Amino acid sequence: MPNTGVEPSLVDPDELDDDYIHVVAAIIWKQGSPGQFLIARRQAGKHLQHYWELPGGKVEADESPRQALRRELVEEINIRAVSATQFMQVYHRYPERKILLDTWIVDKYEGDVRSQEGQALNWIDCDQISDYRFPDADLPILDALKRR
């Protein structure tokens, strides 16, 4: 299910506030089960605790988004992305922070998916998206997946 039929959406850097946080997120298609992708539950004590999200995390100052994606997937869910394609970017302003969510499609990876930080993981189909509570920044991405 790697092809979504959606053109990548890139955010104009001139539209970003100086204090935004750059975050990468992965749409990881389950190998051998077309149509299912991975979601992770945010842990207690974190911003938007208990919401479900796409796996990923913050881009560090010395790395590219692709490097951050690879690092975060190893740290969080024990996989190495072999094939990753930029999908879309969403700039979102929460009351307490601003994020640039840089989303990538991962349709090929090595390793066995498993939680490295104690977070719950679940494979879902696009028609199950409405069964879960996602952060507002994720909603345009999930809508694009539903329309594929």
Secondary structure as UniProt FT lines:
FT   HELIX           13..15
FT   TURN            18..19
FT   STRAND          21..29
FT   TURN            31..32
FT   TURN            34..35
FT   STRAND          36..41
FT   TURN            44..45
FT   TURN            47..50
FT   STRAND          52..53
FT   STRAND          56..58
FT   TURN            61..62
FT   HELIX           65..77
FT   STRAND          80..93
FT   STRAND          98..110
FT   STRAND          121..125
FT   HELIX           126..131
FT   HELIX           136..138
FT   HELIX           139..147
//
